[in-house]
């Protein structure tokens, strides 16, 4: 009798324990609805974000992201901050009652921060956007308009050039003379004696010029060479200088601005040509009574000249900056101090040309 009672008592205790385990399991399932699907979706979204934002996949970064996610699961649960994105309170309840949703939000935020920090350098693309047949008195040619586009970015104002076949041919000839080995594998469209103005020929040449420029830009020594760089912005600099000399400041300003964008796309914002471009922008804005813009370009030039003890444009830029800073109510003490140092180290500033005079006299060949 006692044995049967003990046997029944053991079965009763075992049954209650099983019910408690099932109840706990059900509660966990309710607290973490579709947790496995959420984690799988997080990993997939990580891959998509990495591919969209950084354009490359780094195995090391993916391993770090997985380790960080595991740390979040083992550590203390996140504090409730509100309703999880994409879910309604009626279906899921508050964020404090669904840790899985809060965990997903934290993981996505971490993934976004890491993706933003792993961006690769921007790649420059060359795109022929239009081609027009130009007829002059003694010649007829096709003028190709090429945009310089940084991949993965939206540029409010385009950097554009307009070149004809003879301009490309001259660039090709100059580069082959200097970089014979590097240019050996680069194709260039041949000159045709007939059918130069058909739609088929223009389309084929447009594509060939895009590939030609992209191939040149992929070679470090060539893309840094004066021959390659001046192909893009020397014509604009010369035209802007002529317009400035004749007092056509509004037209000159647009040309200086395009030259600025071209040099920015090509990554040569520390050269002498770029300083001359900043001088042109400052002078034209000042002549058009746009003093704040002129002051800004003078400041940019002085930042580039910060590390240089002497430069032909340093004195003119400092004088222009002091004058403009006084006009717009900005601080000019630093520029005045640098001017004083120049007076003590060199000839009197009264003998130095103004920024506009330097701009007009600068030879651009």
Phi, psi and omega per residue, in radians:
X1 nan -0.862 3.112
X2 -1.063 -0.659 3.134
X3 -1.113 -0.714 3.140
X4 -1.170 -0.683 3.120
X5 -1.107 -0.759 3.123
X6 -1.093 -0.678 3.133
X7 -1.109 -0.779 3.120
X8 -1.116 -0.681 3.131
X9 -1.093 -0.710 3.109
X10 -1.107 -0.737 3.126
X11 -1.114 -0.694 3.139
X12 -1.109 -0.761 3.122
X13 -1.122 -0.690 3.124
X14 -1.127 -0.676 3.128
X15 -1.141 -0.734 3.116
X16 -1.139 -0.666 3.106
X17 -1.109 -0.695 3.122
X18 -1.126 -0.701 3.123
X19 -1.130 -0.663 3.119
X20 -1.132 -0.709 3.125
X21 -1.113 -0.727 3.127
X22 -1.152 -0.664 3.112
X23 -1.121 -0.739 3.110
X24 -1.117 -0.743 3.122
X25 -1.075 -0.720 3.119
X26 -1.129 -0.684 3.123
X27 -1.104 -0.741 3.116
X28 -1.092 -0.674 -3.140
X29 -1.132 -0.608 3.125
X30 -1.289 -0.649 -3.124
X31 -1.221 -0.500 -3.117
X32 -2.130 1.226 -3.098
X33 -1.200 2.287 3.065
X34 0.901 0.726 -3.065
X35 -1.135 -0.671 -3.122
X36 -1.141 -0.674 3.125
X37 -1.166 -0.656 3.129
X38 -1.120 -0.756 -3.135
X39 -1.142 -0.731 3.096
X40 -1.063 -0.734 -3.140
X41 -1.149 -0.603 3.101
X42 -1.090 -0.762 3.136
X43 -1.120 -0.705 3.114
X44 -1.134 -0.721 3.121
X45 -1.154 -0.602 3.064
X46 -1.022 -0.794 3.135
X47 -1.111 -0.734 -3.128
X48 -1.164 -0.727 3.112
X49 -1.117 -0.757 3.121
X50 -1.060 -0.741 -3.140
X51 -1.186 -0.601 -3.093
X52 -1.366 -0.691 -2.961
X53 -1.620 -0.601 -3.069
X54 -1.898 -0.189 3.103
X55 1.128 -0.032 3.096
X56 -2.401 2.768 3.101
X57 -1.990 2.152 3.134
X58 -1.907 2.097 -3.098
X59 -1.130 -0.610 -3.119
X60 -1.133 -0.708 -3.122
X61 -1.170 -0.645 3.132
X62 -1.138 -0.664 3.114
X63 -1.140 -0.682 3.124
X64 -1.128 -0.681 3.142
X65 -1.120 -0.687 3.127
X66 -1.162 -0.693 3.133
X67 -1.140 -0.705 3.118
X68 -1.103 -0.692 3.120
X69 -1.103 -0.711 3.120
X70 -1.133 -0.653 3.115
X71 -1.107 -0.662 3.116
X72 -1.093 -0.685 -3.101
X73 -1.218 -0.581 -3.096
X74 -1.483 -0.389 -3.093
X75 -1.439 -2.900 -3.133
X76 -1.224 2.563 -3.135
X77 -1.174 2.586 -3.121
X78 -1.159 2.611 3.101
X79 -1.271 2.463 3.140
X80 -1.173 2.273 -3.130
X81 -2.099 -0.002 3.132
X82 2.486 -2.887 -3.092
X83 -1.368 2.361 3.127
X84 -1.169 2.583 -3.097
X85 -1.150 2.402 3.039
X86 1.467 0.035 -3.136
X87 -2.193 2.551 3.135
X88 -1.775 2.550 -3.095
X89 -1.047 -0.559 -3.091
X90 -1.118 -0.509 -3.097
X91 -1.652 -0.710 -2.979
X92 -1.872 -0.375 -3.041
X93 1.463 3.078 3.141
X94 -1.058 2.836 -3.102
X95 -1.132 -0.523 -3.124
X96 -1.151 -0.384 -3.119
X97 -1.624 -0.029 3.134
X98 -2.380 1.398 -3.124
X99 -0.980 -0.532 -3.125
X100 -1.041 -0.706 3.138
X101 -1.160 -0.728 3.122
X102 -1.146 -0.681 3.119
X103 -1.084 -0.749 3.132
X104 -1.092 -0.735 3.132
X105 -1.073 -0.775 3.119
X106 -1.109 -0.727 -3.140
X107 -1.102 -0.746 3.132
X108 -1.118 -0.668 3.104
X109 -1.112 -0.734 3.108
X110 -1.134 -0.733 3.126
X111 -1.079 -0.707 -3.139
X112 -1.124 -0.752 3.135
X113 -1.097 -0.750 -3.127
X114 -1.195 -0.647 3.131
X115 -1.145 -0.684 3.118
X116 -1.123 -0.567 -3.121
X117 -1.432 -0.130 -3.076
X118 -1.948 0.438 3.129
X119 -1.172 2.426 3.108
X120 -1.540 2.815 3.094
X121 -0.999 2.545 -3.100
X122 -1.213 2.455 3.111
X123 -1.697 2.403 -3.098
X124 -1.634 2.264 3.131
X125 -1.971 2.576 3.106
X126 -2.073 2.126 -3.049
X127 -2.272 2.127 3.040
X128 -1.368 1.944 -3.068
X129 -1.625 -0.397 3.124
X130 -2.804 2.776 3.089
X131 -2.533 2.263 -3.093
X132 -2.282 2.505 3.104
X133 -1.507 2.155 -3.104
X134 -1.926 2.232 3.112
X135 -1.980 2.117 3.065
X136 -2.011 -3.087 -3.051
X137 -1.039 -0.818 -3.034
X138 -1.982 0.070 -3.082
X139 -2.663 2.828 3.089
X140 -2.483 2.276 -3.065
X141 -2.653 2.943 3.108
X142 -1.811 2.266 3.118
X143 -1.834 2.086 -3.099
X144 -1.746 2.268 3.073
X145 -1.748 2.130 -3.070
X146 -2.064 2.276 3.051
X147 -1.734 2.442 3.018
X148 -1.749 2.046 -2.985
X149 -2.164 2.297 3.048
X150 -1.576 2.129 -3.094
X151 -1.141 2.477 3.108
X152 1.392 0.105 3.134
X153 -2.342 2.693 3.062
X154 -1.921 2.047 3.121
X155 -1.706 2.147 -3.104
X156 -1.065 -0.764 -3.138
X157 -1.990 2.304 -3.098
X158 -1.345 2.677 2.954
X159 -1.829 1.995 -2.974
X160 -2.307 2.633 3.012
X161 -2.313 2.753 3.062
X162 -2.194 2.052 -3.065
X163 -2.355 2.655 3.077
X164 -1.856 3.024 -3.057
X165 -1.017 -0.703 -3.105
X166 -1.104 -0.529 3.084
X167 -1.175 -0.775 3.088
X168 -1.114 -0.698 -3.128
X169 -1.129 -0.687 3.101
X170 -1.126 -0.748 3.092
X171 -1.076 -0.768 3.129
X172 -1.059 -0.746 -3.118
X173 -1.161 -0.754 -3.122
X174 -1.155 -0.706 -3.126
X175 -1.228 -0.623 3.122
X176 -1.202 -0.513 3.079
X177 -1.205 -0.629 -3.067
X178 -1.644 -0.630 -3.078
X179 -2.118 1.074 -3.054
X180 -1.014 -0.793 -3.099
X181 -1.180 -0.789 -3.120
X182 -1.166 -0.549 -3.080
X183 -1.496 -0.089 -3.050
X184 -1.078 -0.622 -3.084
X185 -1.693 0.189 -3.094
X186 -1.790 2.138 -3.098
X187 -1.483 2.605 3.081
X188 -2.383 2.366 -3.106
X189 -1.122 2.324 -3.099
X190 -1.304 2.706 3.085
X191 -1.315 2.458 -3.131
X192 -1.954 2.548 3.110
X193 -1.523 -0.436 -3.127
X194 -2.361 2.846 3.046
X195 1.020 0.647 3.115
X196 -1.306 -0.331 -3.009
X197 -1.961 0.241 3.071
X198 -1.357 2.706 -3.132
X199 -1.064 -0.628 -3.131
X200 -1.146 -0.789 -3.139
X201 -1.130 -0.749 -3.130
X202 -1.121 -0.712 3.139
X203 -1.146 -0.749 3.140
X204 -1.139 -0.708 3.132
X205 -1.203 -0.633 3.109
X206 -1.022 -0.826 3.120
X207 -1.128 -0.699 -3.137
X208 -1.132 -0.676 3.124
X209 -1.183 -0.652 3.070
X210 -1.054 -0.821 -3.140
X211 -1.172 -0.654 3.133
X212 -1.060 -0.874 -3.123
X213 -1.168 -0.687 3.123
X214 -1.116 -0.699 3.122
X215 -1.151 -0.748 3.108
X216 -1.074 -0.758 -3.093
X217 -1.197 -0.372 3.135
X218 -1.318 -0.210 -3.130
X219 -1.786 2.036 -2.972
X220 -1.014 -0.818 -3.083
X221 -1.114 -0.643 -3.124
X222 -1.265 -0.765 -3.076
X223 -1.202 -0.312 3.074
X224 -1.631 -0.099 -3.044
X225 -1.313 2.596 3.096
X226 -1.057 -0.611 -3.132
X227 -1.055 -0.791 -3.130
X228 -1.215 -0.815 -3.071
X229 -1.154 -0.769 -3.088
X230 -1.213 -0.375 3.034
X231 -1.011 -0.558 -3.062
X232 -1.526 -0.811 -2.949
X233 -2.097 -0.083 -3.117
X234 -1.131 -0.722 3.133
X235 -1.072 -0.695 3.104
X236 -1.146 -0.725 3.121
X237 -1.085 -0.756 3.137
X238 -1.131 -0.755 3.136
X239 -1.152 -0.727 3.133
X240 -1.139 -0.660 3.103
X241 -1.120 -0.751 3.117
X242 -1.088 -0.761 -3.137
X243 -1.135 -0.639 3.110
X244 -1.171 -0.705 3.138
X245 -1.100 -0.585 -3.116
X246 -1.573 0.080 3.079
X247 1.401 0.230 3.104
X248 -1.598 1.267 -2.938
X249 -1.226 -0.642 -3.139
X250 -1.134 -0.770 3.104
X251 -1.182 -0.688 3.130
X252 -1.128 -0.644 -3.114
X253 -1.070 -0.737 3.128
X254 -1.113 -0.652 -3.127
X255 -1.280 -0.717 3.053
X256 -1.051 -0.710 -3.113
X257 -1.126 -0.688 3.102
X258 -1.172 -0.682 3.079
X259 -1.097 -0.650 3.076
X260 -1.060 -0.832 -3.116
X261 -1.143 -0.668 3.123
X262 -1.080 -0.803 -3.141
X263 -1.179 -0.583 3.075
X264 -1.123 -0.789 3.128
X265 -1.106 -0.652 -3.087
X266 -1.447 -0.098 3.070
X267 1.289 0.639 3.137
X268 -2.143 0.889 -3.083
X269 -1.512 0.234 3.089
X270 -2.110 0.187 -3.056
X271 -1.554 2.959 3.084
X272 -1.133 -0.590 3.099
X273 -1.119 -0.641 -3.133
X274 -1.214 -0.667 3.069
X275 -1.098 -0.687 3.086
X276 -1.123 -0.648 3.090
X277 -1.109 -0.741 3.087
X278 -1.104 -0.647 3.080
X279 -1.104 -0.742 3.118
X280 -1.097 -0.728 3.114
X281 -1.141 -0.737 3.138
X282 -1.129 -0.765 -3.116
X283 -1.132 -0.804 -3.106
X284 -1.146 -0.742 3.103
X285 -1.102 -0.677 3.131
X286 -1.171 -0.724 3.128
X287 -1.149 -0.496 3.115
X288 -1.576 0.176 3.105
X289 1.093 0.562 3.047
X290 -1.846 1.324 -2.895
X291 -1.269 -0.622 3.142
X292 -1.113 -0.733 3.110
X293 -1.141 -0.734 3.123
X294 -1.090 -0.727 3.112
X295 -1.075 -0.709 -3.140
X296 -1.097 -0.722 3.138
X297 -1.233 -0.573 3.051
X298 -1.129 -0.721 3.114
X299 -1.095 -0.714 3.130
X300 -1.095 -0.725 3.121
X301 -1.129 -0.710 -3.132
X302 -1.183 -0.545 3.047
X303 -1.130 -0.679 3.094
X304 -1.206 -0.531 -3.117
X305 -1.553 0.048 -3.049
X306 -1.000 -0.753 -3.054
X307 -1.475 -0.100 -3.081
X308 -1.705 2.221 3.134
X309 -1.229 -0.600 -3.129
X310 -2.569 2.481 3.099
X311 -2.763 2.470 -3.117
X312 -0.969 -0.489 -3.105
X313 -1.663 -0.055 -3.082
X314 -1.131 -0.887 3.128
X315 -1.041 -0.882 3.099
X316 -1.022 -0.700 3.119
X317 -1.153 -0.707 3.123
X318 -1.114 -0.760 3.124
X319 -1.107 -0.750 3.123
X320 -1.141 -0.679 -3.123
X321 -1.156 -0.726 3.114
X322 -1.087 -0.784 -3.137
X323 -1.106 -0.795 -3.109
X324 -1.221 -0.648 3.117
X325 -1.096 -0.679 3.085
X326 -1.141 -0.663 -3.117
X327 -1.173 -0.729 -3.047
X328 -1.704 0.033 3.086
X329 1.342 0.600 3.114
X330 -1.803 2.902 -3.139
X331 -1.243 2.259 -3.111
X332 -2.168 0.163 -3.046
X333 -1.148 -0.685 -3.118
X334 -1.140 -0.755 3.120
X335 -1.149 -0.639 3.093
X336 -1.127 -0.678 3.114
X337 -1.143 -0.709 3.117
X338 -1.179 -0.624 3.069
X339 -1.103 -0.696 3.120
X340 -1.102 -0.703 3.094
X341 -1.099 -0.666 3.111
X342 -1.160 -0.669 3.116
X343 -1.077 -0.699 -3.116
X344 -1.297 -0.465 -3.045
X345 -1.681 -0.330 -3.012
X346 -2.457 -2.854 -3.129
X347 -1.184 2.832 3.129
X348 -1.022 2.458 -3.099
X349 -1.192 -0.338 3.123
X350 -1.117 -0.423 3.141
X351 -1.495 -0.145 -3.133
X352 -1.471 2.530 3.114
X353 -1.248 2.781 3.053
X354 -1.318 3.001 -3.141
X355 -1.094 -0.679 3.131
X356 -1.167 -0.697 3.118
X357 -1.138 -0.700 3.087
X358 -1.086 -0.692 -3.105
X359 -1.132 -0.708 -3.080
X360 -1.285 -0.646 -3.043
X361 -1.480 -0.237 -3.082
X362 -1.137 2.118 3.121
X363 -1.293 2.256 3.114
X364 -2.107 1.746 -3.117
X365 -2.259 nan nan
